[in-house]
Amino acid sequence: MLWKCTVCGMTVEGNDAPDKCPKCGAPKEKFVQLSEEEAKKVYVSERTNDIHMEIIGYCDKIFRLCKEGIDLDLDPPCVALFNNAKDEIYTIKQRSKAEIAGHVGKGKW
């Protein structure tokens, strides 16, 4: 069974709700059991949410590499490439963040 804290939104697996929320400390009474359909949404979307978070992590790494390349200032075409990549990475990162937000809004978290 999957339980959701109505105070902070934390979900917890178990036969019963926990005595207190592991995130915010709310008491057991603040948990609701998710329906089978709601729980399925959470479980099915778990991997895609993880993929989006991993993409965001890679974007951060690529962004830092682009900044390093820009700081090295080898030549104008090289710097331009790093600047373009840096701008594209920001867009990719924001898309994944927006998708995660959409999943959360639809109970897929």
CORQUI-V304901 format. One record per pair of residues at least 6 apart in sequence whose ideal C-beta (glycine too) atoms are under 8 Angstrom apart, sorted by sequence separation. I is the first residue (numbers start at 1). GAP is how many residues later the second one is. If there is no record, write none. Layout:
I & GAP
I & GAP
This chain:
4 & 6
5 & 6
12 & 6
20 & 6
21 & 6
73 & 6
103 & 6
4 & 7
5 & 7
20 & 7
3 & 8
4 & 8
19 & 8
20 & 8
34 & 8
2 & 9
3 & 9
12 & 9
19 & 9
21 & 9
69 & 9
70 & 9
100 & 9
2 & 10
3 & 10
12 & 10
18 & 10
21 & 10
69 & 10
2 & 11
3 & 11
10 & 11
17 & 11
1 & 12
10 & 12
69 & 12
70 & 12
1 & 13
3 & 13
8 & 13
10 & 13
18 & 13
69 & 13
70 & 13
1 & 14
3 & 14
7 & 14
10 & 14
17 & 14
1 & 15
3 & 15
8 & 15
67 & 15
5 & 16
8 & 16
17 & 16
66 & 16
70 & 16
7 & 17
66 & 17
5 & 18
8 & 18
5 & 19
7 & 19
12 & 19
66 & 19
67 & 19
6 & 20
66 & 20
5 & 21
7 & 23
11 & 23
62 & 23
63 & 23
66 & 23
6 & 24
5 & 25
6 & 25
5 & 26
6 & 26
63 & 26
4 & 27
62 & 27
63 & 27
3 & 28
4 & 28
3 & 29
3 & 30
4 & 30
59 & 30
63 & 30
2 & 31
3 & 31
11 & 31
59 & 31
1 & 32
2 & 32
1 & 33
59 & 33
60 & 33
59 & 34
2 & 36
2 & 37
55 & 37
56 & 37
59 & 37
1 & 38
55 & 38
2 & 40
56 & 40
2 & 41
55 & 41
56 & 41
53 & 43
52 & 44
52 & 45
52 & 47
53 & 47
52 & 48
49 & 51
49 & 54
48 & 55
45 & 58
49 & 59
49 & 60
45 & 63
44 & 64
45 & 64
41 & 65
42 & 65
41 & 66
42 & 66
41 & 67
42 & 67
38 & 69
11 & 98
9 & 100
